[in-house]
Amino acid sequence: MEGFRPEDSFRGDVARRYDDELRGDEDETVQFLKQIAAGRDCLEFAVGTGRIALPLAATGLRVDGIELSPDMIEMLRAKPGGSEIGVVKGDMTAVEMGRRYGLVYLVFNSIGNVITQDGQVKCFENAARHLDEGGIFLLECRIPTAPKQADNGFVEISHAGTGSVHIAACRYDPVTQVLDLSHIDIGNDTVRMVPLRLRLAYPPEFDLMARCAGLELDQRYGGWKREPFDARTWRHISIYRKR
């Protein structure tokens, strides 16, 4: 995607609208994280608008965050309790918080925003640097599915109504495992397009990245209710421990 910059995907209107459509499993996410944190301090990579960090902090845990987009940080700060989250602006593959945590977590497919394999390895390495001995790095991500079209391009329709349509125009490069997509909202009088680039990877590749970073897979689930991870699972929740 020519001219694409990752930080531009979550600026301006995108940041302001980010919480308009929640996934619906935010409460389950927070409860799961609270359980595995077991009272220890937490660090969220790609903390965004704080949709997970804020309710997790409200349970009594210390939660800090790293975020690349200043507009997303501004949205977090404007929320009740936002000033209590220690957020550093920067790249989650490199930012150093200057302290250690019992839990580092990266959820909602956000590792895909790191668009090279080397960068994703660095993300694991940075998570490991921030962990106490025996600390946990939790990764939640969707299982990729290869496009069936010969040219690796496809269109997904998530909403089709009388007054608006939302589609995603996508093209996947199997060599780099990079998916270029544009979210397109079409209304009666408006068209809004949000470009995004993601690097897709399967759990075994993430497991190897973890080993490179001095982490090892401890548990893997298919959902926040600890559903089993199997061939029918559309996502994975992988728990890595520092060796």
N, C-alpha and C positions, 0 to 999 in steps of 0.2 A: 504494500500500500504506500504509494509514493508520498513523501512528505509527512508521514505519520510520526507523531511524538506521543509516547504513552501518557505523559502528564496532561495532554490536551483532552483526553477522553473524559475527564472528570472535573472539568472547569465550568464556570458560569451556570447556564441553565441546567446542565446535567446535574451539577451538585445540588442546585435548588430543588430539582425534581426527584432526587435520588430516593427519598423515602416515601414517595407517592405510591409506589407499588412494592410492598413488602413480599417476601417469599412465603411467609406464613409459618415458618418453623423457627422464628427468632427465640421464642420462649423455650422451646426444647433445646436449642443451641446453648442458651445461657445456663440452663439447669445442668446440662451435660458438662460444660466447662467448669461450673462451680464444683461439681462432684470430683472431677479429676484434679482440680487445683488443690483441693483439700486444705484450704486456708492459706496457701502460698501466693506470693505476688505474681501478677500476670502481665504479659506484654503481648499486645496485638499488632501483628504486621498488617499493613493496609487497613488502618483503623477506620478510615472513611468518616462518615457522619456520626459514628459512635453508636450505631444501632445495636451492636452487641456489647461494646465496652461499657456504655452507660448503665444498662440494666445489670451487667455483671458486677460493676463497681457498687451498685445499689445493694447488692447482697452482702457487702462488707469487705470485699476484697480490694486490694490495691491493683489498679489497672492502668498501665501506661500504653502508649501507642506510637507507631511510626506511620507517617502518611506523606505521599508525594504531592498531593494536590492541596494548594493553599485554600482553595474554595471549599473543599470538603472539610478542612480543619475549621474554617470559619463557621460552617453549618454546625459542626460539633460544638464549638464554643458557645453558640447561641442557644443551645438547649440547656434545660435545668441540669445542673451537675457537670456541665461541660468543662468548667474551669478546674474541676478536680482531677481531670484526666491529664496526666503528663504526656503531652504529645510533642514529638520532634518531627519537623518537616524534613523529608529526605527519602532516599532510596533504601528500601528495606533490605536490600542485599549488602549494604555497606554501612549504614548508620550504626554508631556505637552509643548505647545509652549510658554507659559508665557504671552499670550495676548488673546484678544477676537476678534471675527469676526462676520460680518453680515451674512455671508454665509459659511457653510461647505458643501462640496459635495463629493460624492463617486459614480463613474460612471463605465460603461462598465463591470458590473457583478463582480466588484472587492470585494464586501463584501463576496462573496463565497469563497475567499481565506482564510477567517477566518473560520476554519473548525469545530468549536463547537458552539452550541447554546449559551453557556455562553460567549464565546468570541465575538459573534455577539452582544449580549446585551451590553458588555463592549464597543464595537465600538460605539453604539448609545450613551452610557453614556459619552464617551470621546468627541463625537461630541457636545453633550449638554453642557459640561463643557467649550467648546471653543466658545460658542455662546453668543452674546449680548442678552439682553432681547428682545424678539420678533424676534430673529434671526432665520434663516432657515437652516435646514439640508436637503439636497436633495440627494435622493438615486435613482439610475437607475439600474435596474436589469431585467434579463430575467425571464419569467414565467416558472417554471420547468414543464417538462412532464415526466410522469412515463414510464419506459421501458415496452414494451409489452411482452418480453420474460420471461419465467417462472423463469429463473435463474438470472434475472435482469442484464444480460450482453448483450451488443450490440456493433455494429461497425457502424460508420458513415463515408461515403466517401465524402469529400469535393472537391476533384480534382482527375480526372483520365485522364491522357494524354499518349501520346506515349513514352515520356521520363521520366515521373514522376507520382507518385501517392501520395496523402495525405489522410491518414485515421486517425480516432480516435477510439481506442479500449477502451471501457468503461465498468465499472461495478458499479451498484448503490446499496447502502445499505439502504432500506427503514426505518430501525430502527433508524439509526443515521442521515439519509438524506444526507449522504456523497457519492459523485460521484468520483470514481477513474478513471482517464483516462490517456492515453498516446497518444500524437500526434506523428504520425509516417510518416516521409517523406522518400519515397523510390525512388531513382533515378537509372540510369543505372549502376552506380558504387558505390553508397552510400546509407546508411540507417542512418537516424537521428531520435532519439526518445526523446521526451520531456514529462516527467511525470508531472501530475497536480492532485491536490486533491481539491475538492470544496464541500462546504456544501450548499445545495439547500434549499430554503424556499419560501413560498408563501406570498403575500402581507399581509394577516391578521396576520401572525406571526410577520412580521416586524412591523406592527402597534402596536402589544402588546409590542414588545421590545421598541418602541418609548415611549409608556406610562410609562413603567418602568423607562425610562430615563428622564421623565419630559417633553416629547415632545408630540405634538398631530398632527394628520394628518390634513393638511389644504386643499391640492388639490392632485389629482392623474390624470395623463394623460397616454395615450397609445403611445405617441411619442413626439419628440421635437417640433413639430408643433401644440402641444396641441390637438392632436387627442383624442377622448373620450376613456376612459378605459372601455372595455367591454369583452365579452366572446371570441371575435376573436383576442384580443390583445396578442402579443407574448412577450411584455415587459411592465414594468411599470416605470413611473417617478413619484416618491412619494415625496411630499413636506411637511416636518414636521416643525412646529414652536415651539419655546421654550415657555412654559407656564409661 
